[in-house]
């Protein structure tokens, strides 16, 4: 099967970690024998801006690369800072990707797979309709949590893209249950829940010998308590909730250290809050780290915590589970589906400082229980949440989409 993937989130030299899950899925599909082609548009930036700020790096992104053994094209599309005129991105994307799309379709394509409905899915559908190709759209969360609410035009675009898609993939059951799909979706039977996965070799082996819990690590757990969060520093990630829970925890666990991997708009506010709470000796802001270094931090923590809301799923929880770490997430979010059906960690109410403190304290007081949760999580990830498993299920959706398209001709 030959698949053309469209994703503006796909990693590039400017944003090497953005949308890394799209790349990991593409690699796993290729390993299954799928002929993968990726179109990963980047903003058009005048050459005179080269080297100036984040956007100044886009002129240096190659038009084509093949680091993973399949072609990745980076056509230029018209975008604007702060996502101005976002409503019109399906049109600007369609124009920017037109030549490479037509070239690849000319070589023979079985399925177009767009990640997010707006703008990627909406742009892909124009080509799918014209050339009688099935289009699969994956919803990662932002379409429902943000784009549907951004404007009437954006909401109509999301709904039209999903209505026109042959099949839809949702990365969590939450996305199927909490956004009223039954009131506006055209055909719920074409919505498939497929969780994201992890590459165990990339995640666990990158941390060296530390990935396997040992007697030494149990002793270290008893000597000091290390919390870890990995994620963008945004208000909805809940870092401030953890910080507010720390003073009570430190009174009981004076050796507690909270390490934060990630950067973003909230960093200054979070650092100020850390100072105001007198936590400078207990909190370490590590900034954005390469994935390998982030995984080393994961291997060395005792408990992983990210009490975020507006979270469709979160691969980072799976990465922590792959390292045998108990996790703390938020009730009602994508990861809660796992926490509520398996004993791999704890789910707390959103924005609840006392609940966070209680959950962390419970795990710190009972390291044996914490280890059991972590080991159960690692077994679960190994069994059900690898990219290989994800790719197998995604390939089945491709085949369904192709069949649906053939029946409609």
GUGULUM-712211 format. One line per field, with one value per residue: z, x, y of N, C-alpha, C in turn; residue in one letter. Coordinates in steps of 0.1 Angstrom, whole numbers, plus 2048, in hexadecimal, padded with zeros to 3 digits. Layout:
# GUGULUM-712211
npz: c(Z/...)
npx: c(X/...)
npy: c(Y/...)
capz: c(Z/...)
capx: c(X/...)
capy: c(Y/...)
cpz: c(Z/...)
cpx: c(X/...)
cpy: c(Y/...)
r: c(a/...)
END
This chain:
# GUGULUM-712211
npz: c(800/7F8/808/80D/823/834/847/85B/872/873/87C/878/870/87E/891/8A0/8B2/8B1/8AA/8AA/8AD/896/883/88F/88C/870/86A/876/866/84D/854/855/83B/82C/811/817/814/81C/821/82E/835/839/847/82F/82D/827/818/823/83D/848/863/876/894/89D/885/873/86D/85B/83F/83B/83D/82C/80B/806/816/823/83B/84A/837/826/810/81B/816/816/80E/809/81B/81F/83D/85C/877/899/890/881/86B/86A/862/847/83F/834/818/812/818/806/7EE/7F1/7F4/7DD/7C5/7CD/7D7/7C0/7B1/7C0/7C1/7A6/7A4/7AF/7C8/7E4/7FC/80D/82A/842/85D/876/872/869/85F/84D/846/839/823/817/80F/7F8/7E4/7E6/7DF/7C4/7B8/7BD/7D5/7F4/814/833/853/870/891/8A9/8BF/8C1/8AE/8B8/8D2/8CF/8B3/8AB/8BB/8B3/89E/88A/870/871/881/86F/85B/867/86C/853/847/855/84F/833/833/82D/842/865/87E/8A1/8BD/8D6/8ED/8F9/8E7/8D7/8E8/8F6/8E7/8DB/8C3/8BA/8B4/89E/88C/86D/86A/881/881/871/881/891/8AE/8B5/8C9/8CE/8CD/8D9/8D1/8DC/8DC/8D5/8EA/903/902/8FD/915/920/938/94C/949/954/971/990/9AE/9B7/9AD/9BC/9D5/9D0/9CB/9E5/9F1/9E5/9D6/9B7/9A1/980/964/941/926/912/91F/927/931/934/93A/955/966/979/98C/997/9A2/9B6/9C7/9D2/9EA/A01/9FD/9FF/A19/A24/A14/A13/A01/9E8/9C5/9A9/987/968/947/92A/918/913/911/92C/93C/949/95C/96B/976/986/997/9A4/9B2/9C3/9D3/9E1/9D7/9C9/9CE/9C9/9B0/98E/970/951/937/913/907/8F3/8E6/8EF/906/916/91A/92A/941/947/94D/965/977/992/994/97B/971/963/965/951/93E/923/913/8FB/8FA/8FE/8F9/909/922/91C/916/930/93D/92E/939/951/965/97D/975/976/96D/95F/968/951/93A/91D/925/93C/935/934/94E/95D/957/95A/972/974/97D/989/987/989/994/97D/981/99D/9B9/9D2/9CD/9BC/9CD/9DF/9CF/9C6/9DE/9E8/9D6/9DC/9F6/9F5/9E7/9DD/9D3/9C0/9AE/9A5/997/983/975/96C/95A/947/93D/931/91D/90D/903/8F7/8ED/8D9/8BD/8A8/8AC/8AA/88F/882/887/87B/860/85B/85B/845/831/834/82D/812/808/80C/7FC/7E3/7E1/7DE/7C5)
npx: c(808/805/80A/802/80C/801/80B/80E/81A/830/851/86D/88C/889/876/87C/86F/854/836/841/835/827/83B/846/831/830/849/846/831/83E/850/83F/83C/82E/82C/838/833/83A/82B/834/82D/83C/83E/83F/85A/86B/88B/89C/897/8A4/8B2/8A9/89A/881/871/883/892/885/88A/8A0/898/899/88B/886/88B/899/89C/893/890/87B/86B/869/858/85B/848/842/82B/812/811/80A/818/80E/7F8/7E7/7CB/7C4/7AD/7AE/7C2/7BE/7BB/7D3/7E5/7DD/7E5/801/80A/803/812/825/813/804/818/81F/807/805/818/80B/7F5/7E6/7D9/7D2/7DE/7D6/7E1/7D0/7B2/7AD/7C6/7CE/7BF/7A9/7B5/7C1/7AA/7A1/7B2/7AD/792/793/7A4/799/7A1/7A4/7A1/7B0/7AC/7BD/7B5/7C4/7BE/7C0/7AF/795/796/79F/79D/783/776/781/778/75A/75F/776/76B/758/769/778/763/759/770/772/75A/75E/772/77E/784/789/7A1/7A4/7B7/7B1/798/78B/788/774/75F/75A/754/73C/738/724/70F/716/727/72A/72B/730/73B/752/765/783/793/7B4/7CF/7EC/80F/82F/851/863/87F/88A/881/886/8A0/8B0/8B6/8CA/8D7/8C6/8AC/8A0/891/8A2/8B1/8C1/8B4/89D/8A7/8B0/898/88E/89F/89E/884/878/866/859/851/849/844/834/836/81A/7FB/7E7/7F4/7F9/80F/811/7FF/80C/822/816/80E/825/831/823/829/845/84A/845/856/873/889/87F/87E/874/874/873/86E/86D/861/852/836/82E/845/852/83F/83B/855/856/841/84C/861/852/845/85A/86A/882/898/88E/883/88A/88F/892/890/88A/893/8A8/899/8A5/8B3/89D/891/8A4/8A1/888/88D/89A/889/871/855/83F/82E/813/7FB/7E7/7CE/7B6/7C2/7C7/7D3/7F0/80F/825/81F/81E/838/844/838/844/85D/859/84D/837/819/809/7EC/7D0/7AE/793/7A1/7B5/7C8/7BC/7AB/7BC/7C6/7B0/7A8/7BD/7D7/7EE/7F5/7EA/7CC/7C2/7AB/7A6/7BB/7BD/7CD/7D0/7C9/7DE/7F4/7ED/7ED/807/814/80A/816/831/833/830/845/848/82E/82D/841/835/81F/82D/83B/825/81B/830/82F/816/819/82C/81E/806/809/81B/82C/82C/815/802/806/7FE/7E3/7DC/7E2/7CD/7B8/7BE/7B9/79E/795/79D/78D/773/775/777/75E/74E/752)
npy: c(7F4/816/834/856/86E/88A/8A4/8C1/8C1/8B0/8A7/8BE/8D0/8E8/8E3/8CA/8B7/8BB/8AC/893/87B/876/871/85A/848/847/83B/822/818/816/802/7ED/7E8/7FA/811/82F/852/873/893/8B0/8CD/8EE/90F/92A/93F/95E/95E/972/973/95E/94C/95D/95B/942/93E/945/92F/91F/923/913/8F9/8DB/8D5/8BA/89C/87D/86E/858/844/847/85F/880/89D/8C0/8D7/8FB/90F/928/937/948/95A/953/945/954/95B/940/933/932/921/906/90D/91A/906/8F3/8FF/901/8E7/8DC/8D5/8C0/8AE/8A7/89C/885/877/871/85D/848/842/834/83B/859/868/87E/891/8A0/8B3/8CD/8E3/8CE/8B7/8C2/8CE/8B7/8A9/8B6/8AD/892/88F/898/886/86E/860/84F/860/861/86E/878/880/892/8A1/8BD/8C7/8C3/8CE/8E8/8F3/8EF/902/91A/92A/92F/929/918/903/8F9/8F1/8DC/8C9/8C5/8B9/8A1/895/891/87F/85E/84C/851/857/856/860/859/84C/860/875/86B/86A/883/89A/89D/88E/87D/88F/89D/890/87E/862/84C/833/833/83E/838/82D/82F/82C/840/837/829/828/80F/809/822/831/824/817/82D/837/829/812/819/815/7FE/7F5/7F0/7E1/7F5/80C/80B/811/82B/837/837/849/862/876/879/88C/88F/8A2/8A4/8B8/8D2/8F3/8FE/90E/8FA/8E2/8DE/8E2/8F5/8ED/8D7/8E3/8F3/8DF/8D6/8E2/8D6/8BC/8BC/8C1/8A8/898/8A1/89F/8A1/8A6/8B9/8B6/8C6/8C2/8D3/8F0/910/927/92B/92B/940/949/932/92E/945/93F/929/935/946/934/92A/915/911/901/8E8/8E4/8E0/8EF/8E2/8E9/8E6/8C7/8B0/892/87B/883/88B/872/866/875/86C/851/854/85E/85C/85D/865/882/894/8A8/8B0/8C1/8C2/8AE/898/87F/878/86E/86F/865/84A/846/84A/834/81F/820/815/824/831/844/864/873/885/884/87D/883/878/865/85B/847/831/831/82C/813/802/7FA/80F/827/846/85A/87B/895/8B1/8CE/8CD/8D2/8C7/8AC/8A4/8A6/892/87B/87A/878/860/84D/852/84A/82F/81E/803/7FD/811/809/7F1/7FB/808/7F4/7E5/7F7/7F9/7DF/7E0/7F4/7E8/7D3/7DD/7F8/800/80F/7FE/7EE/803/80A/7F3/7F3/80B/806/7F4/805/815/802/7FE/818/819/805/810/826/81A/80E/823/82D)
capz: c(800/7F7/810/80D/830/834/855/85D/87F/872/881/86E/877/886/89C/89F/8BA/8AE/8A2/8A8/8AC/888/87D/894/885/862/86A/879/85A/844/858/852/82C/825/80A/81D/80F/826/81D/83B/832/843/843/826/833/81E/81B/82A/84C/84C/86F/880/89C/899/877/86A/86A/851/832/83A/83D/81E/804/806/81E/824/847/84E/82D/81D/80D/822/80E/81E/806/811/81B/825/84B/862/886/8A2/889/87B/85F/86A/85B/838/83D/82A/80B/810/818/7FA/7E4/7F4/7F3/7D0/7BB/7D2/7D8/7B2/7AC/7C7/7BC/799/7A6/7B4/7D7/7E8/807/812/838/847/86B/87A/868/864/850/845/841/82F/817/811/809/7EB/7DB/7E7/7D7/7B6/7B2/7C2/7DE/802/81D/841/85B/87E/89A/8B5/8CB/8C0/8A5/8C0/8DE/8CB/8A6/8AA/8C2/8AF/896/883/864/875/885/863/854/86E/86A/844/844/85B/847/827/835/82C/84F/86F/889/8AD/8C4/8E3/8EE/8FE/8DB/8D2/8F2/8FD/8DF/8D4/8B5/8B6/8B0/891/883/863/86A/88C/87E/86B/88B/897/8B9/8B5/8D1/8C9/8D3/8DC/8CC/8E8/8DA/8D5/8F7/90F/900/8FD/922/924/941/956/946/95B/980/997/9BC/9BA/9AA/9C7/9E0/9CD/9CE/9F3/9F6/9E0/9CE/9AB/998/973/959/934/91E/910/92B/924/93D/935/93E/963/96D/985/996/99E/9AA/9C2/9CF/9D7/9F8/A0A/9FB/A03/A28/A27/A0D/A11/9F6/9DB/9BA/99D/97B/95E/93A/920/917/90E/915/93A/944/953/966/973/97E/990/9A1/9AB/9BC/9CD/9DC/9E8/9D2/9C0/9D1/9C7/9A3/984/962/948/929/909/906/8E9/8EB/8F6/914/91D/91E/935/94D/94A/953/972/980/99A/990/970/973/95A/968/947/939/914/90F/8F4/8FF/904/8F7/914/92D/918/918/93E/940/928/942/95E/96F/980/970/97C/963/963/965/946/92F/915/92D/947/930/938/95C/963/954/95E/97D/970/982/98F/980/993/98E/978/989/9AB/9BF/9DD/9C7/9B7/9D8/9E5/9C6/9C6/9EC/9E9/9CF/9E3/A03/9F3/9DB/9D7/9CB/9B4/9A5/99F/98C/978/96E/965/94F/93D/936/928/911/904/8FE/8EF/8E9/8D1/8B0/89F/8AE/8A4/881/87D/887/871/853/859/858/837/829/834/825/804/804/80C/7F0/7D7/7E0/7DB/7B7)
capx: c(800/80C/803/807/809/801/80B/817/821/83B/85E/877/898/885/86E/87F/867/846/82F/849/82D/823/847/847/827/835/854/840/82A/848/856/835/83C/826/834/834/837/835/82C/835/82F/842/83B/848/861/874/899/8A3/894/8AB/8BA/8A3/890/87C/86D/88F/898/87D/890/8AB/892/89A/87F/884/895/895/8A4/88D/88F/870/86C/861/858/857/844/840/81D/810/80C/80D/81B/802/7ED/7DD/7C4/7C4/7A1/7B1/7CD/7BC/7BE/7E2/7EC/7DA/7ED/80F/80D/7FD/81C/82A/808/801/823/81E/7FB/809/820/802/7F3/7DA/7D2/7D7/7DC/7D8/7E1/7C8/7A8/7AF/7C3/7D3/7B4/7A1/7BD/7C2/79D/79F/7B9/7A7/786/796/7AB/792/7AA/79F/7A9/7AF/7B0/7BF/7B3/7CD/7B9/7BE/7A3/789/798/7A2/799/774/772/789/76F/750/766/77E/763/752/774/77A/758/759/77B/76F/74F/763/77D/779/785/78E/7A8/7A4/7C2/7AC/78A/786/785/768/754/758/753/72F/738/717/706/71A/72F/721/72A/738/741/75F/76F/78B/79C/7C1/7D8/7FA/818/83C/85C/86A/88D/88D/87E/88D/8AE/8B8/8BA/8D4/8D4/8BE/89D/89B/891/8AB/8B1/8C7/8AA/894/8AD/8B0/88A/88C/8A8/899/878/879/85B/85D/847/84E/839/835/832/80E/7F2/7DF/7FC/7F8/81B/80F/7F8/816/82A/80E/80D/832/834/81E/831/853/84A/846/861/87C/892/877/882/86B/87C/86A/873/864/861/846/831/82C/851/855/835/83E/861/852/839/856/868/849/842/866/86D/88D/8A1/887/87E/894/889/89C/88E/888/89E/8A6/891/8AE/8B5/891/88F/8AD/89A/87D/893/89F/87F/86A/847/83C/821/80F/7EC/7E2/7C0/7B6/7CC/7C0/7D8/7FD/819/82F/81B/822/847/847/835/84E/869/855/84A/829/816/7FE/7E5/7C4/7A1/78C/7AA/7B7/7D0/7B4/7A6/7C5/7C7/7A3/7A6/7C9/7DE/7FB/7F7/7DE/7C5/7BE/7A2/7AD/7BE/7BB/7DA/7D1/7C9/7EB/7FC/7E9/7F1/816/818/807/820/83E/833/830/84D/845/822/830/848/82C/818/836/83D/819/81A/83A/829/80A/81E/833/813/7FB/80A/827/829/829/807/7FB/807/7F6/7D5/7DB/7E1/7C0/7AF/7C1/7B3/790/793/79E/781/768/776/774/750/747/755)
capy: c(800/823/83E/864/874/899/8A9/8CC/8BF/8A7/8AE/8C4/8D5/8F3/8DD/8BB/8AF/8BD/8A2/887/86F/874/86B/84C/83F/845/832/815/814/812/7F5/7E3/7E6/804/81B/83C/85F/87D/8A1/8B7/8DB/8F7/91D/931/94A/964/95B/97C/970/952/94D/966/955/935/93D/947/922/918/923/909/8EC/8D6/8D2/8AC/894/86F/869/84B/83A/84B/86D/88A/8AA/8CC/8E3/907/913/935/937/954/959/952/93F/95E/956/932/92E/931/918/8FC/912/91D/8F9/8EC/905/8FF/8D9/8D7/8CE/8B4/8A4/8A2/893/878/870/86C/851/83E/843/82C/842/866/868/88B/893/8AB/8B5/8DA/8E4/8C4/8AE/8CA/8CF/8AA/8A5/8BC/8A4/885/88F/89A/87B/862/859/850/868/85D/879/875/88B/891/8A8/8CC/8CA/8C3/8D6/8F6/8F8/8F0/90E/926/932/927/924/90D/8F8/8F4/8EA/8CF/8C0/8C1/8B0/894/890/88D/875/850/847/85A/851/85E/85B/855/84A/86D/87C/866/86B/88F/8A5/89D/889/877/899/8A4/887/878/853/849/827/835/844/82D/831/829/834/842/82D/82D/81F/80A/80A/830/837/81D/815/839/83B/820/808/81E/813/7F3/7F7/7E7/7E3/802/816/80B/818/839/83C/83A/854/86F/875/881/88D/894/8A6/8A7/8BD/8E0/8FB/905/90D/8ED/8D6/8DB/8E3/8FE/8E5/8CF/8EC/8F7/8D3/8D2/8E6/8CC/8AF/8BE/8BF/89A/892/8AD/89D/8A1/8AF/8B9/8B9/8C9/8C2/8DA/8FE/916/935/92C/928/94B/949/926/931/94F/938/921/93E/94B/929/926/908/912/8F6/8DC/8E4/8E2/8F1/8DD/8EE/8DC/8BE/8A6/887/871/888/88A/865/864/87B/863/845/857/864/852/85E/86E/889/89E/8A9/8B9/8C0/8C3/8A5/88D/872/87B/864/870/85B/83C/846/847/826/817/820/80F/82F/834/851/86C/87A/88C/87E/882/885/86C/85B/856/83B/827/831/827/804/7FA/800/813/834/84D/865/885/89F/8BC/8DA/8CA/8D2/8BD/89F/8A2/8A4/885/871/879/873/851/845/853/842/820/81B/7F6/7FF/81A/800/7E8/802/80B/7E7/7E2/801/7F5/7D3/7E4/7FB/7DE/7CA/7E4/806/803/815/7F2/7EB/80E/809/7E8/7F7/816/7FF/7EE/811/818/7F8/801/824/815/7FD/819/82F/812/80B/830/831)
cpz: c(800/7FE/80F/81A/82F/843/857/86A/87E/875/875/877/880/893/89C/8A8/8B8/8A5/8A0/8A7/89E/880/882/88E/877/861/86C/86D/84F/847/856/843/825/81E/80E/816/818/820/82A/838/83D/83E/839/82D/829/822/824/839/851/859/879/887/897/88A/86E/867/85F/843/830/83B/82E/818/804/80E/81F/830/84B/843/823/81B/816/81B/817/815/80F/80F/822/833/850/871/88E/89B/884/86E/85E/862/84C/835/834/81B/809/810/80B/7EE/7E5/7F1/7E5/7C7/7C0/7D3/7CA/7AD/7B3/7C3/7AE/799/7AB/7C3/7DA/7F3/80A/821/83D/857/86F/86E/861/868/848/83E/836/822/810/809/7FB/7E0/7DB/7DE/7C8/7B0/7B7/7CB/7EC/80B/82B/849/86A/886/8A6/8C1/8C8/8B7/8AE/8CC/8DA/8BE/8A5/8B1/8BD/8A7/88F/876/867/879/879/85B/85A/86B/85C/841/849/853/839/827/833/83A/858/87A/895/8B6/8D3/8E3/8F2/8F2/8D5/8DB/8F6/8F4/8D6/8C6/8B1/8B1/8A2/887/879/865/875/88A/878/874/892/8A2/8B8/8BD/8CB/8D1/8D6/8D5/8D8/8E7/8DB/8E3/902/90D/900/90A/928/92E/94C/954/94E/96A/986/9A6/9BF/9B8/9B6/9D2/9DD/9CF/9DC/9F8/9F1/9D7/9C3/9A2/98A/96B/94C/92C/91C/91C/927/930/93F/938/94D/96B/97A/990/99E/9A7/9B7/9CC/9D7/9E6/A02/A09/A00/A12/A2C/A20/A09/A05/9E8/9D1/9AE/991/970/951/931/921/912/914/924/942/94E/95E/970/97C/989/99B/9AA/9B6/9C7/9D7/9E3/9E4/9C9/9C2/9CD/9B8/999/976/959/93A/920/907/8FA/8EF/8F3/905/91C/922/929/942/951/951/961/97C/988/997/985/972/969/95B/95E/944/92A/90E/908/8F8/906/903/903/920/929/919/926/942/93A/931/950/968/971/97B/977/971/968/95F/959/939/928/91D/938/942/934/947/963/961/957/96A/97A/975/988/986/98A/98C/988/981/998/9B2/9CA/9D8/9C2/9C2/9DE/9DC/9C6/9D4/9ED/9E2/9D6/9F0/A01/9E6/9D5/9CE/9BE/9AA/99E/994/980/96F/966/959/944/936/92C/91C/907/8FD/8F4/8E9/8E2/8C4/8A6/8A0/8A8/895/87B/87C/87D/863/851/856/84A/82E/828/82C/817/7FF/803/7FF/7E3/7D5/7DC/7CC/7AE)
cpx: c(809/804/80A/802/80A/801/814/81E/82E/848/866/882/894/87E/870/876/858/841/838/841/828/82F/848/83D/82B/840/84F/838/833/84E/84C/834/834/830/830/83B/831/836/82A/837/835/83E/845/84D/86B/882/8A0/8A1/89C/8B4/8B5/898/88C/879/878/896/891/884/89B/8A5/893/88C/87C/88F/890/89C/8A0/88B/883/871/863/863/854/854/841/831/81C/809/810/810/80E/7F6/7E3/7D8/7C4/7B8/7A4/7BC/7CA/7BF/7CD/7EA/7EA/7E3/7FC/813/80A/807/821/81F/805/80C/822/812/7FD/811/817/801/7E6/7D2/7D9/7D4/7E0/7D7/7DC/7BE/7A9/7BD/7C7/7C9/7AC/7A8/7BF/7B6/79C/7A6/7B2/79A/789/79C/7A5/79B/7A3/7A8/7A6/7B4/7B2/7BD/7BB/7C8/7B6/7B3/797/78A/799/79B/78A/76F/778/780/765/756/76E/776/75D/75D/777/76F/757/764/778/763/754/76D/776/77A/78C/795/7A8/7AF/7BE/79D/783/781/777/75C/750/755/746/72F/72B/70D/70A/722/726/720/734/740/74F/769/775/794/7A9/7CB/7E6/803/826/845/864/879/891/88B/886/89C/8B7/8BC/8C4/8CF/8CA/8AF/898/89C/89A/8AA/8B7/8BD/8A0/89A/8AD/8A2/888/894/8A3/88D/879/86D/860/850/84E/843/83B/830/826/804/7EB/7E7/7FC/804/819/808/802/81E/823/80D/81A/835/82F/826/83F/854/84B/852/86B/886/88B/87D/879/872/872/871/869/866/854/842/830/839/853/84C/838/84B/85E/84A/842/85D/85E/845/84E/86B/87A/897/89B/882/889/88D/894/89B/88B/894/89D/89F/899/8B0/8A9/88E/899/8A7/88F/882/897/895/878/85B/846/82E/81F/7FF/7E6/7D4/7C0/7C0/7C5/7C6/7E6/807/823/82B/81F/831/84B/844/83F/85B/865/852/83B/825/80A/7F9/7D9/7B7/79A/794/7AE/7BE/7C7/7AD/7AF/7C6/7BB/7A1/7B2/7D0/7EC/7FF/7EB/7D9/7BF/7B4/7AA/7AF/7BC/7C9/7DB/7D1/7D7/7F4/7FA/7EE/800/81A/816/812/82E/83F/834/838/84B/839/825/838/83F/824/820/839/831/817/824/835/81E/80F/824/829/80A/7FE/818/823/826/81B/7FF/7FB/7FF/7E7/7D2/7DA/7D4/7B6/7B1/7B9/7A4/78D/794/792/775/769/773/765/748/749/74A)
cpy: c(80C/82E/84C/86B/883/89D/8B5/8CB/8B7/8AE/8B3/8CA/8E0/8ED/8CE/8B2/8B0/8B2/896/87A/86C/86D/85C/843/83D/83B/823/80F/80F/805/7EA/7E0/7F0/80E/829/848/869/88B/8A9/8C6/8E4/905/922/93D/950/961/965/97B/964/955/956/95F/948/934/93F/93A/91B/918/918/8FB/8E7/8D3/8C3/8A5/886/868/85B/841/83D/85A/875/898/8B5/8D8/8EF/90B/920/933/945/952/95A/94C/948/958/947/92C/92B/927/90C/900/915/910/8F3/8F2/901/8F0/8D3/8CF/8C1/8A9/89E/899/885/870/86A/85F/845/83E/83C/834/84F/866/876/88B/8A0/8AF/8C3/8DF/8D8/8BB/8B5/8CB/8C2/8A5/8AA/8B3/897/884/88F/88D/86D/859/85A/858/863/86A/874/882/889/898/8B6/8D0/8CC/8CD/8E5/8FA/8F9/8FD/91B/92F/929/921/918/901/8F1/8EC/8DC/8C5/8BB/8B7/8A2/88D/88A/882/867/849/852/852/85B/858/857/854/858/875/878/869/879/89B/8A5/897/883/882/89F/89B/880/869/84F/83C/828/83C/838/833/829/831/835/838/832/823/81B/80C/819/836/831/81C/821/83D/831/816/80C/81A/807/7F5/7EC/7E9/7F1/80D/817/813/827/83F/83F/846/861/86C/87E/880/893/897/8A9/8AC/8CC/8E8/904/904/900/8E1/8D4/8DC/8EB/8F7/8DD/8D8/8F0/8EB/8D0/8D6/8DB/8BF/8B0/8BD/8B1/893/89E/8AB/89D/8AB/8AD/8BE/8BB/8CA/8C9/8E9/903/923/936/92C/934/94B/93D/928/93B/948/92F/929/943/940/924/918/907/906/8E8/8DA/8E7/8E3/8ED/8E2/8E3/8D4/8B5/89A/87D/876/888/87C/861/869/871/856/848/85C/858/852/868/875/894/8A0/8B3/8B7/8C4/8BA/899/880/875/86F/864/867/84D/83B/843/839/81C/816/81A/819/830/842/857/875/880/884/885/885/878/861/855/849/82F/826/82B/818/7FC/801/803/821/839/858/86F/88F/8AB/8C8/8D9/8C8/8C7/8AF/89B/89E/896/87A/86F/873/864/849/846/84B/833/81D/80D/7F7/807/811/7F7/7EF/805/7FF/7E3/7EB/7FD/7E8/7D7/7EB/7F1/7D5/7D1/7F1/809/809/809/7EF/7F6/80D/7FE/7EC/802/810/7F9/7F9/815/80F/7FA/80D/821/80E/807/822/827/810/818/834/82A)
r: c(x/x/x/x/x/x/x/x/x/x/x/x/x/x/x/x/x/x/x/x/x/x/x/x/x/x/x/x/x/x/x/x/x/x/x/x/x/x/x/x/x/x/x/x/x/x/x/x/x/x/x/x/x/x/x/x/x/x/x/x/x/x/x/x/x/x/x/x/x/x/x/x/x/x/x/x/x/x/x/x/x/x/x/x/x/x/x/x/x/x/x/x/x/x/x/x/x/x/x/x/x/x/x/x/x/x/x/x/x/x/x/x/x/x/x/x/x/x/x/x/x/x/x/x/x/x/x/x/x/x/x/x/x/x/x/x/x/x/x/x/x/x/x/x/x/x/x/x/x/x/x/x/x/x/x/x/x/x/x/x/x/x/x/x/x/x/x/x/x/x/x/x/x/x/x/x/x/x/x/x/x/x/x/x/x/x/x/x/x/x/x/x/x/x/x/x/x/x/x/x/x/x/x/x/x/x/x/x/x/x/x/x/x/x/x/x/x/x/x/x/x/x/x/x/x/x/x/x/x/x/x/x/x/x/x/x/x/x/x/x/x/x/x/x/x/x/x/x/x/x/x/x/x/x/x/x/x/x/x/x/x/x/x/x/x/x/x/x/x/x/x/x/x/x/x/x/x/x/x/x/x/x/x/x/x/x/x/x/x/x/x/x/x/x/x/x/x/x/x/x/x/x/x/x/x/x/x/x/x/x/x/x/x/x/x/x/x/x/x/x/x/x/x/x/x/x/x/x/x/x/x/x/x/x/x/x/x/x/x/x/x/x/x/x/x/x/x/x/x/x/x/x/x/x/x/x/x/x/x/x/x/x/x/x/x/x/x/x/x/x/x/x/x/x/x/x/x/x/x/x/x/x/x/x/x/x/x/x/x/x/x/x/x/x/x/x/x/x/x/x/x/x/x/x/x/x/x/x/x)
END
